[in-house]
Amino acid sequence: MRIKRGVTASKRRKNLLQYAKGFQWRRKTNFRAAKEALLHAWSYTYRDRRNKKRDKRVLWQTKINAASRANGVAYSRLINNLNKANVELDRKSLAYLAEYKPQVFTHIVESTK
């Protein structure tokens, strides 16, 4: 008996084209082009979810460094002093304090000297 795949195939194509919504030119309507574009797009999203964490950490380090140098301590020395003093503040919270609560950050820097 012959199996007709019209419904299944069109459903599969339609489903994939839904993901390609918003792409430019032929890549949003043509199945082959959309499939290729999505392969790239999904690999970039996987990669950039990791790069986003890396970029955030670099940004936090830059903010902490700027604030710590304003208090007369280099970033590496500050982190080393925090580790020696068993202060368990991560870079995200330190960057927040450096940007929005400079008095608290100054107090932390003074306490670790």
Backbone as a printed PyTorch tensor [residue, N CA C, xyz], in Angstrom:
tensor([[[ 0.8420, -1.1900,  0.0000],
         [ 0.0000,  0.0000,  0.0000],
         [ 0.8820,  1.2460,  0.0000]],

        [[ 0.4900,  2.1770, -0.8050],
         [ 1.2820,  3.3910, -0.9290],
         [ 0.9340,  4.3680,  0.1820]],

        [[ 1.9900,  4.9480,  0.8120],
         [ 1.7640,  5.9290,  1.8870],
         [ 1.9900,  7.3170,  1.3230]],

        [[ 0.9650,  8.1260,  1.4250],
         [ 1.0670,  9.4970,  0.9260],
         [ 1.5120, 10.3980,  2.0770]],

        [[ 2.5480, 11.2070,  1.8340],
         [ 3.1410, 12.0040,  2.9160],
         [ 2.8340, 13.4910,  2.7880]],

        [[ 1.8420, 13.8290,  1.9860],
         [ 1.5550, 15.2470,  1.7380],
         [ 1.3080, 16.0270,  3.0140]],

        [[ 0.4680, 15.5010,  3.8850],
         [ 0.0970, 16.2050,  5.1140],
         [ 1.2920, 16.2980,  6.0470]],

        [[ 1.9730, 15.1960,  6.2380],
         [ 3.1170, 15.1690,  7.1570],
         [ 4.2220, 16.0930,  6.6810]],

        [[ 4.5530, 16.0260,  5.3990],
         [ 5.6440, 16.8310,  4.8500],
         [ 5.3170, 18.3100,  4.9270]],

        [[ 4.0900, 18.6600,  4.5570],
         [ 3.7300, 20.0800,  4.5820],
         [ 3.6810, 20.5970,  6.0160]],

        [[ 3.2520, 19.7590,  6.9410],
         [ 3.2320, 20.1520,  8.3520],
         [ 4.6510, 20.3900,  8.8640]],

        [[ 5.5710, 19.4960,  8.4640],
         [ 6.9660, 19.6340,  8.8680],
         [ 7.5640, 20.9210,  8.3030]],

        [[ 7.3030, 21.1880,  7.0280],
         [ 7.8300, 22.4020,  6.3970],
         [ 7.2250, 23.6540,  7.0190]],

        [[ 5.9390, 23.6080,  7.2520],
         [ 5.2510, 24.7640,  7.8430],
         [ 5.8000, 25.0590,  9.2370]],

        [[ 6.0460, 24.0030,  9.9940],
         [ 6.5780, 24.1430, 11.3390],
         [ 7.9650, 24.7940, 11.3020]],

        [[ 8.8130, 24.3570, 10.3810],
         [10.1490, 24.9260, 10.2880],
         [10.0960, 26.3740,  9.8070]],

        [[ 9.1910, 26.6780,  8.8880],
         [ 9.0710, 28.0500,  8.3870],
         [ 8.5620, 29.0010,  9.4700]],

        [[ 7.8560, 28.4720, 10.4560],
         [ 7.4240, 29.3000, 11.5830],
         [ 8.6310, 29.8460, 12.3380]],

        [[ 9.6790, 29.0160, 12.4720],
         [10.8970, 29.4490, 13.1550],
         [11.6470, 30.5120, 12.3570]],

        [[11.4780, 30.4860, 11.0160],
         [12.1980, 31.4140, 10.1520],
         [11.4490, 32.7280,  9.9750]],

        [[10.3870, 32.9110, 10.7020],
         [ 9.6050, 34.1320, 10.6220],
         [10.4770, 35.3140, 11.0280]],

        [[10.4570, 36.3760, 10.2340],
         [11.2690, 37.5320, 10.5510],
         [12.5930, 37.5510,  9.8190]],

        [[12.9510, 36.4560,  9.1550],
         [14.1670, 36.4490,  8.3570],
         [13.9260, 37.2660,  7.0880]],

        [[15.0140, 37.6400,  6.4090],
         [14.8710, 38.4600,  5.2140],
         [14.8330, 37.6170,  3.9510]],

        [[14.2360, 38.2040,  2.9280],
         [14.2070, 37.6670,  1.5790],
         [13.6770, 36.2420,  1.4980]],

        [[14.3770, 35.3840,  0.7530],
         [13.8830, 34.0400,  0.4710],
         [13.9470, 33.1450,  1.6970]],

        [[14.7310, 33.5510,  2.6870],
         [14.9710, 32.6670,  3.8300],
         [13.7400, 32.5050,  4.7190]],

        [[12.7450, 33.3770,  4.5600],
         [11.5440, 33.2220,  5.3820],
         [10.4420, 32.4370,  4.6940]],

        [[10.5560, 32.2620,  3.3670],
         [ 9.4770, 31.5830,  2.6520],
         [ 9.9230, 30.2890,  1.9910]],

        [[11.1720, 30.1950,  1.5980],
         [11.6740, 29.0160,  0.8980],
         [12.2000, 28.0140,  1.9160]],

        [[11.7130, 26.7830,  1.8290],
         [12.0430, 25.7840,  2.8540],
         [13.5340, 25.5020,  2.9300]],

        [[14.1550, 25.2800,  1.7710],
         [15.5850, 24.9560,  1.7780],
         [16.4150, 26.0900,  2.3650]],

        [[16.1340, 27.2970,  1.9370],
         [16.8850, 28.4580,  2.4260],
         [16.6260, 28.6690,  3.9150]],

        [[15.3900, 28.4600,  4.3340],
         [15.0370, 28.6460,  5.7480],
         [15.7330, 27.6080,  6.6100]],

        [[15.7860, 26.3700,  6.1150],
         [16.4310, 25.2950,  6.8700],
         [17.9120, 25.6100,  7.0780]],

        [[18.5670, 26.0670,  6.0230],
         [19.9900, 26.4220,  6.1080],
         [20.2110, 27.6060,  7.0390]],

        [[19.3510, 28.6150,  6.9320],
         [19.4850, 29.8030,  7.7810],
         [19.2650, 29.4520,  9.2460]],

        [[18.3300, 28.5490,  9.5100],
         [18.0500, 28.1550, 10.8910],
         [19.1900, 27.3340, 11.4890]],

        [[19.8420, 26.5120, 10.6700],
         [21.0020, 25.7660, 11.1660],
         [22.0600, 26.7300, 11.6970]],

        [[22.3170, 27.7860, 10.9290],
         [23.2860, 28.7950, 11.3690],
         [22.7660, 29.5550, 12.5860]],

        [[21.5100, 29.9750, 12.5220],
         [20.9420, 30.7920, 13.6000],
         [20.9690, 30.0450, 14.9280]],

        [[20.6140, 28.7800, 14.9030],
         [20.5850, 28.0110, 16.1530],
         [21.9810, 27.7420, 16.6960]],

        [[22.9530, 27.5680, 15.8080],
         [24.3240, 27.3840, 16.3050],
         [24.8510, 28.6830, 16.9020]],

        [[24.4680, 29.8250, 16.3110],
         [24.8950, 31.1170, 16.8690],
         [24.2440, 31.3640, 18.2290]],

        [[22.9910, 31.0100, 18.3730],
         [22.3370, 31.2370, 19.6670],
         [22.9610, 30.3710, 20.7420]],

        [[23.3040, 29.1450, 20.4060],
         [23.9650, 28.2600, 21.3760],
         [25.3000, 28.8600, 21.7940]],

        [[26.0920, 29.2860, 20.8090],
         [27.4060, 29.8680, 21.0850],
         [27.2750, 31.1570, 21.9090]],

        [[26.3340, 32.0020, 21.5310],
         [26.2590, 33.3260, 22.1440],
         [25.6120, 33.3140, 23.5220]],

        [[24.9010, 32.2440, 23.8620],
         [24.4430, 32.1300, 25.2540],
         [25.6410, 32.0140, 26.1780]],

        [[26.6990, 31.3590, 25.7110],
         [27.9300, 31.2490, 26.5070],
         [28.7380, 32.5370, 26.4470]],

        [[28.8020, 33.1490, 25.2690],
         [29.5520, 34.4030, 25.1340],
         [28.9360, 35.5260, 25.9490]],

        [[27.6160, 35.4820, 26.1210],
         [26.9460, 36.5180, 26.9100],
         [27.4450, 36.4950, 28.3480]],

        [[27.6340, 35.2980, 28.9000],
         [28.1520, 35.1740, 30.2660],
         [29.5680, 35.7320, 30.3440]],

        [[30.3690, 35.4340, 29.3250],
         [31.7400, 35.9340, 29.2700],
         [31.7590, 37.4650, 29.2170]],

        [[30.8970, 38.0290, 28.3670],
         [30.8600, 39.4810, 28.2100],
         [30.4080, 40.1730, 29.4910]],

        [[29.4290, 39.5880, 30.1720],
         [28.9520, 40.1660, 31.4270],
         [30.0680, 40.1940, 32.4650]],

        [[30.8020, 39.0960, 32.5620],
         [31.8830, 39.0190, 33.5450],
         [32.9520, 40.0700, 33.2630]],

        [[33.2950, 40.2720, 31.9880],
         [34.2720, 41.3020, 31.6080],
         [33.7610, 42.6840, 32.0040]],

        [[32.4680, 42.9140, 31.7850],
         [31.8740, 44.2100, 32.1440],
         [31.9370, 44.4320, 33.6490]],

        [[31.6190, 43.4010, 34.4320],
         [31.6870, 43.5280, 35.8900],
         [33.1110, 43.8210, 36.3400]],

        [[34.0690, 43.1240, 35.7430],
         [35.4670, 43.3430, 36.1240],
         [35.8990, 44.7680, 35.8090]],

        [[35.4450, 45.3070, 34.6870],
         [35.7930, 46.6750, 34.3110],
         [35.2130, 47.6750, 35.3040]],

        [[33.9620, 47.4650, 35.6920],
         [33.3230, 48.3700, 36.6570],
         [34.0190, 48.3130, 38.0110]],

        [[34.3500, 47.1110, 38.4570],
         [35.0240, 46.9530, 39.7540],
         [36.4070, 47.5900, 39.7010]],

        [[37.1240, 47.3890, 38.6060],
         [38.4600, 47.9470, 38.4480],
         [38.4210, 49.4740, 38.5070]],

        [[37.4650, 50.0770, 37.8050],
         [37.3640, 51.5400, 37.7920],
         [37.0850, 52.0780, 39.1910]],

        [[36.1670, 51.4280, 39.8910],
         [35.8100, 51.8880, 41.2330],
         [36.9340, 51.6320, 42.2320]],

        [[37.6120, 50.5080, 42.1030],
         [38.6860, 50.1920, 43.0520],
         [39.8830, 51.1110, 42.8330]],

        [[40.1840, 51.4570, 41.5830],
         [41.2800, 52.3870, 41.3170],
         [40.9580, 53.7820, 41.8470]],

        [[39.6870, 54.1370, 41.8510],
         [39.2920, 55.4190, 42.4460],
         [39.5520, 55.4070, 43.9520]],

        [[39.5550, 54.2240, 44.5510],
         [39.8510, 54.0750, 45.9710],
         [41.3150, 53.7250, 46.2310]],

        [[42.1390, 53.7420, 45.1810],
         [43.5660, 53.5450, 45.3450],
         [44.0410, 52.1060, 45.3940]],

        [[43.2430, 51.1830, 44.8840],
         [43.6310, 49.7660, 44.8690],
         [43.3790, 49.2250, 43.4650]],

        [[44.3040, 48.4200, 42.9550],
         [44.0940, 47.7870, 41.6520],
         [43.1040, 46.6310, 41.8040]],

        [[42.5060, 46.2430, 40.6840],
         [41.4840, 45.1870, 40.6830],
         [42.0420, 43.8790, 41.2400]],

        [[43.2190, 43.4890, 40.7580],
         [43.7720, 42.1940, 41.1650],
         [44.0660, 42.1770, 42.6680]],

        [[44.5680, 43.2850, 43.1880],
         [44.8480, 43.3670, 44.6290],
         [43.5530, 43.3190, 45.4390]],

        [[42.5300, 43.9950, 44.9320],
         [41.2390, 43.9950, 45.6350],
         [40.6730, 42.5770, 45.7220]],

        [[40.6760, 41.8610, 44.5990],
         [40.1410, 40.4960, 44.5750],
         [40.9630, 39.5930, 45.4980]],

        [[42.2800, 39.7620, 45.4660],
         [43.1530, 38.9790, 46.3370],
         [42.8580, 39.2710, 47.8090]],

        [[42.6920, 40.5480, 48.1450],
         [42.3780, 40.9340, 49.5350],
         [41.0140, 40.4050, 49.9620]],

        [[40.0570, 40.4180, 49.0510],
         [38.7210, 39.8870, 49.3710],
         [38.7970, 38.3890, 49.6530]],

        [[39.5890, 37.6880, 48.8740],
         [39.7390, 36.2410, 49.0900],
         [40.4250, 35.9550, 50.4230]],

        [[41.4470, 36.7450, 50.7430],
         [42.1550, 36.5430, 52.0070],
         [41.2620, 36.8520, 53.2050]],

        [[40.3720, 37.8530, 53.0450],
         [39.4840, 38.2470, 54.1330],
         [38.2240, 37.3880, 54.1930]],

        [[38.1280, 36.3790, 53.3160],
         [36.9560, 35.4900, 53.2390],
         [35.6500, 36.2430, 52.9910]],

        [[35.7180, 37.2990, 52.1950],
         [34.5100, 38.0260, 51.7890],
         [33.9770, 37.3290, 50.5470]],

        [[32.7960, 36.7670, 50.6510],
         [32.2540, 35.9660, 49.5580],
         [31.2370, 36.7500, 48.7360]],

        [[31.6930, 37.8550, 48.1770],
         [30.8720, 38.6360, 47.2560],
         [31.3260, 38.3030, 45.8420]],

        [[30.3650, 37.9860, 44.9810],
         [30.7410, 37.6990, 43.6020],
         [30.9150, 39.0020, 42.8270]],

        [[31.4440, 38.8860, 41.6010],
         [31.7530, 40.0660, 40.8070],
         [30.5010, 40.8210, 40.3940]],

        [[29.4060, 40.1150, 40.2190],
         [28.1560, 40.7650, 39.8320],
         [27.6980, 41.7300, 40.9120]],

        [[27.6900, 41.2690, 42.1560],
         [27.2410, 42.1320, 43.2490],
         [28.2550, 43.2350, 43.5440]],

        [[29.5450, 42.9330, 43.4070],
         [30.5610, 43.9710, 43.5910],
         [30.4130, 45.0740, 42.5460]],

        [[30.1380, 44.6910, 41.3070],
         [29.9490, 45.6750, 40.2430],
         [28.7160, 46.5310, 40.5140]],

        [[27.6570, 45.9160, 41.0200],
         [26.4510, 46.6630, 41.3680],
         [26.7610, 47.6880, 42.4570]],

        [[27.4580, 47.2370, 43.4920],
         [27.8200, 48.1500, 44.5770],
         [28.7200, 49.2680, 44.0770]],

        [[29.6600, 48.9380, 43.2060],
         [30.5870, 49.9440, 42.6780],
         [29.8510, 51.0130, 41.8760]],

        [[28.8060, 50.5970, 41.1650],
         [28.1030, 51.5440, 40.3060],
         [27.0310, 52.3330, 41.0520]],

        [[26.2370, 51.6590, 41.8740],
         [25.0680, 52.3040, 42.4720],
         [25.2250, 52.6470, 43.9500]],

        [[26.1330, 51.9980, 44.6500],
         [26.3330, 52.2580, 46.0770],
         [27.8300, 52.4610, 46.3440]],

        [[28.3940, 53.5770, 45.8660],
         [29.8470, 53.7590, 45.9880],
         [30.3340, 53.8540, 47.4310]],

        [[29.4790, 54.3360, 48.3500],
         [29.9120, 54.4230, 49.7540],
         [30.1210, 53.0260, 50.3330]],

        [[29.2240, 52.1250, 50.0330],
         [29.3290, 50.7500, 50.5190],
         [30.5620, 50.0850, 49.9130]],

        [[30.7880, 50.3200, 48.6140],
         [31.9490, 49.7450, 47.9430],
         [33.2380, 50.2710, 48.5750]],

        [[33.2720, 51.5680, 48.8640],
         [34.4510, 52.1540, 49.5120],
         [34.6890, 51.5170, 50.8680]],

        [[33.6190, 51.2780, 51.6080],
         [33.7360, 50.6400, 52.9210],
         [34.3170, 49.2150, 52.7910]],

        [[33.8790, 48.4830, 51.7680],
         [34.3810, 47.1330, 51.5270],
         [35.8790, 47.1830, 51.1970]],

        [[36.2580, 48.1330, 50.3420],
         [37.6720, 48.2620, 49.9640],
         [38.5190, 48.6110, 51.1880]],

        [[38.0250, 49.5240, 52.0150],
         [38.7840, 49.9270, 53.2150],
         [38.9010, 48.7700, 54.2100]],

        [[37.8610, 47.9580, 54.3090],
         [37.9040, 46.8660, 55.2760],
         [38.8540, 45.7410, 54.8560]],

        [[39.1470, 45.6510, 53.5510],
         [40.0350, 44.5850, 53.0880],
         [41.4980, 45.0030, 53.0320]],

        [[41.7830, 46.2740, 53.2350],
         [43.1840, 46.7270, 53.1600],
         [43.9790, 46.2150, 54.3330]]])
